[in-house]
Amino acid sequence: MSDLSRKAVPYTPLDRPLKELAVALVTTAGVHRKSDEPFNLEGDERFYVIPGDVAASDLMVTHVHYDHTDADRDINCVFPIERLRELAAQGFIKAVSNKHIGMMGFTKKLSYVYEQTAPAVAQEIERSQADAVVLTGGCPFCHRVVVAVQREIEMRGVPTVLITVRPEESRLMRPPRAICPVGFTLGHSLGPPQQPDIQRRVLVDALRQFEELHLPGSIVEKQY
């Protein structure tokens, strides 16, 4: 992680309406393309750039530290690419970014992730078309690591919002913005599989956090 103190939460205000945003997804839930080499289940510090036009059917999850059975059936449970495209088609946002990021947040080299991986991910986002980023986690530990990545992106001047189902873990790292869908479990960051209405509501609520003023480091609870 950069030398910015954890007590000082990076926070980039949104400078335009939601309808003018190109949005990227970043996840530590182990999402990658089926053509990519799977993540090392013992711990992995790599990340993959996922093209903006990727087909949901071309994505998979490599992770053993949470139950991703439902995400295997419907990747939108943890990586809402189809829901994001629907919001773009409706004009709620301007576009889906040309780049997204998938990584496995479980690692035995945490300092490397903080010092190398997170800044590299932030650089990829900074060089993409993204005006804002939505993040999700996988396992409990992933819900800490994802905030380290989130903070790095926010420090590059790109506003971010985390959808966390383990707020007690994410809160330790103090996310710039976050929502918690109350009662949702690991592997269901946006809700159950094949329930696009719920998934879309969660994503819309996350994006609306950019329009509201928050105490950086706080997590807003939402009921569904």
C-alpha positions as CSV (number, residue, x, y, z in Angstrom):
1,M,0.0,0.0,0.0
2,S,1.2,3.5,-0.6
3,D,2.5,5.5,2.4
4,L,-0.8,7.3,2.8
5,S,-1.9,6.6,6.4
6,R,-4.8,4.2,6.8
7,K,-6.3,6.9,9.1
8,A,-6.5,9.3,6.1
9,V,-9.0,7.9,3.7
10,P,-8.6,9.0,0.1
11,Y,-11.8,10.5,-1.3
12,T,-12.4,11.8,-4.9
13,P,-15.7,13.6,-5.3
14,L,-17.7,12.9,-8.4
15,D,-17.5,15.8,-10.9
16,R,-20.3,14.9,-13.3
17,P,-23.8,13.2,-13.3
18,L,-24.1,9.4,-13.3
19,K,-25.4,9.5,-16.9
20,E,-22.0,10.8,-18.0
21,L,-20.0,8.0,-16.4
22,A,-18.1,5.1,-17.9
23,V,-17.9,2.5,-15.2
24,A,-15.4,-0.3,-14.6
25,L,-15.6,-3.3,-12.3
26,V,-12.8,-4.5,-10.1
27,T,-13.1,-7.7,-8.1
28,T,-11.0,-9.8,-5.7
29,A,-13.5,-12.7,-6.1
30,G,-11.2,-14.7,-8.4
31,V,-13.0,-13.8,-11.7
32,H,-11.1,-14.2,-15.0
33,R,-11.6,-15.4,-18.6
34,K,-11.8,-19.1,-19.2
35,S,-8.8,-18.7,-21.6
36,D,-6.6,-17.3,-18.7
37,E,-4.4,-19.4,-16.6
38,P,-6.3,-20.1,-13.3
39,F,-5.2,-18.4,-10.2
40,N,-3.0,-20.3,-7.8
41,L,-5.4,-21.5,-5.1
42,E,-2.6,-21.4,-2.4
43,G,-2.4,-17.6,-3.0
44,D,-1.9,-15.4,-5.9
45,E,-0.8,-11.8,-6.4
46,R,-1.6,-11.5,-10.1
47,F,-4.5,-9.8,-11.7
48,Y,-6.1,-10.0,-15.1
49,V,-7.4,-7.2,-17.3
50,I,-10.8,-8.2,-18.5
51,P,-12.0,-6.5,-21.8
52,G,-15.0,-4.4,-21.6
53,D,-16.8,-6.4,-24.3
54,V,-16.2,-9.8,-22.7
55,A,-19.1,-12.2,-22.8
56,A,-20.4,-13.2,-19.4
57,S,-20.3,-16.8,-20.6
58,D,-16.5,-16.5,-21.1
59,L,-15.9,-15.7,-17.4
60,M,-15.2,-18.1,-14.6
61,V,-14.1,-18.1,-10.9
62,T,-10.9,-19.6,-9.5
63,H,-11.1,-19.5,-5.7
64,V,-11.5,-22.0,-2.9
65,H,-12.0,-19.7,0.1
66,Y,-15.7,-19.0,-0.5
67,D,-18.5,-20.9,-2.1
68,H,-18.8,-19.6,-5.7
69,T,-21.3,-22.2,-6.8
70,D,-23.9,-19.6,-7.6
71,A,-21.4,-17.3,-9.3
72,D,-20.4,-20.2,-11.5
73,R,-24.0,-20.3,-12.6
74,D,-24.4,-16.5,-12.9
75,I,-21.2,-14.4,-12.8
76,N,-23.3,-11.3,-12.0
77,C,-23.5,-12.5,-8.4
78,V,-20.0,-11.1,-7.9
79,F,-19.1,-9.4,-11.2
80,P,-22.2,-7.6,-12.5
81,I,-21.1,-7.1,-16.1
82,E,-24.5,-7.7,-17.6
83,R,-26.3,-5.5,-15.1
84,L,-23.8,-2.7,-15.8
85,R,-24.5,-3.1,-19.6
86,E,-28.2,-2.9,-18.9
87,L,-27.8,0.4,-17.0
88,A,-25.7,1.8,-19.9
89,A,-28.4,0.8,-22.3
90,Q,-31.0,2.5,-20.2
91,G,-28.9,5.7,-20.0
92,F,-28.5,5.5,-16.2
93,I,-24.7,5.6,-16.9
94,K,-23.0,6.6,-20.1
95,A,-21.0,3.4,-20.8
96,V,-19.2,0.3,-19.6
97,S,-15.5,0.9,-19.4
98,N,-13.1,-0.8,-21.9
99,K,-11.2,-2.4,-19.0
100,H,-12.2,-4.3,-15.9
101,I,-10.0,-6.1,-13.3
102,G,-10.2,-9.6,-11.9
103,M,-7.9,-10.9,-9.1
104,M,-8.0,-13.4,-6.3
105,G,-7.7,-11.5,-3.0
106,F,-6.3,-14.5,-1.1
107,T,-2.5,-14.2,-0.8
108,K,0.4,-15.1,1.4
109,K,2.3,-12.0,0.2
110,L,0.1,-9.3,1.5
111,S,2.8,-6.6,1.5
112,Y,3.5,-7.4,-2.2
113,V,-0.2,-6.9,-3.0
114,Y,-0.3,-3.6,-1.1
115,E,3.0,-2.3,-2.6
116,Q,2.9,-3.7,-6.1
117,T,-0.4,-5.2,-7.2
118,A,-2.8,-2.6,-5.9
119,P,-0.8,0.3,-7.5
120,A,-0.6,-1.6,-10.8
121,V,-4.3,-2.2,-10.8
122,A,-4.9,1.5,-10.1
123,Q,-2.6,2.4,-13.0
124,E,-4.6,0.1,-15.4
125,I,-7.8,1.8,-14.3
126,E,-6.2,5.3,-14.6
127,R,-5.3,4.5,-18.2
128,S,-8.7,3.1,-19.1
129,Q,-11.9,4.8,-20.1
130,A,-13.3,4.5,-16.6
131,D,-14.7,7.6,-14.8
132,A,-15.7,5.5,-11.8
133,V,-15.3,2.0,-10.4
134,V,-17.5,-0.5,-8.6
135,L,-15.6,-3.1,-6.5
136,T,-16.6,-6.5,-5.0
137,G,-14.8,-9.1,-2.9
138,G,-14.8,-12.9,-2.6
139,C,-13.6,-14.5,0.6
140,P,-13.5,-12.7,4.0
141,F,-9.8,-11.9,3.4
142,C,-10.6,-10.6,-0.1
143,H,-12.9,-8.1,1.5
144,R,-9.8,-6.4,3.1
145,V,-7.6,-6.7,0.1
146,V,-10.2,-5.2,-2.2
147,V,-10.2,-2.0,-0.1
148,A,-6.5,-1.6,-0.5
149,V,-7.0,-1.7,-4.2
150,Q,-10.0,0.7,-3.9
151,R,-7.9,3.2,-2.0
152,E,-5.1,3.2,-4.6
153,I,-7.7,3.8,-7.4
154,E,-9.3,6.6,-5.4
155,M,-5.8,8.2,-4.9
156,R,-5.5,8.4,-8.7
157,G,-8.6,10.7,-8.8
158,V,-11.1,8.0,-9.9
159,P,-14.1,7.8,-7.5
160,T,-14.9,4.3,-6.3
161,V,-17.6,2.4,-4.4
162,L,-17.4,-1.0,-2.8
163,I,-20.2,-3.6,-2.4
164,T,-19.2,-5.6,0.7
165,V,-20.9,-8.5,2.3
166,R,-18.3,-8.6,5.1
167,P,-18.4,-5.1,6.4
168,E,-16.4,-6.0,9.5
169,E,-13.5,-7.0,7.3
170,S,-13.7,-4.1,4.9
171,R,-14.2,-1.5,7.7
172,L,-10.7,-2.4,9.0
173,M,-9.2,-0.9,5.9
174,R,-11.6,2.1,5.7
175,P,-13.0,2.2,2.2
176,P,-13.7,5.6,0.6
177,R,-17.3,4.6,-0.1
178,A,-19.1,1.3,0.5
179,I,-22.5,-0.2,0.8
180,C,-23.5,-3.5,2.5
181,P,-26.5,-5.4,1.3
182,V,-27.7,-6.6,4.7
183,G,-28.1,-10.4,5.0
184,F,-26.2,-11.1,1.7
185,T,-23.5,-13.8,2.0
186,L,-20.1,-14.6,0.5
187,G,-20.5,-15.3,-3.2
188,H,-23.7,-13.1,-3.4
189,S,-22.3,-9.6,-3.4
190,L,-25.2,-8.5,-5.6
191,G,-27.7,-11.2,-4.6
192,P,-28.8,-14.6,-5.8
193,P,-28.2,-16.0,-9.2
194,Q,-30.6,-15.4,-12.1
195,Q,-32.3,-12.5,-10.2
196,P,-31.4,-9.5,-12.3
197,D,-33.9,-7.2,-10.7
198,I,-32.3,-7.6,-7.3
199,Q,-28.8,-7.4,-8.8
200,R,-29.6,-4.3,-10.7
201,R,-31.1,-2.6,-7.5
202,V,-27.9,-3.3,-5.6
203,L,-25.8,-1.9,-8.4
204,V,-27.9,1.2,-8.7
205,D,-27.7,1.8,-5.0
206,A,-24.0,1.4,-5.1
207,L,-23.7,3.9,-8.0
208,R,-26.0,6.4,-6.2
209,Q,-23.4,6.7,-3.5
210,F,-21.4,8.9,-5.8
211,E,-24.2,11.5,-5.6
212,E,-24.3,11.5,-1.8
213,L,-21.9,13.0,0.7
214,H,-20.3,10.5,3.1
215,L,-17.9,10.4,5.9
216,P,-15.0,8.6,4.1
217,G,-14.4,5.2,5.7
218,S,-18.1,4.6,6.5
219,I,-20.3,1.8,5.1
220,V,-23.9,2.4,4.2
221,E,-26.3,-0.5,5.0
222,K,-29.0,-1.4,2.5
223,Q,-32.0,-3.7,2.9
224,Y,-33.3,-5.8,0.0
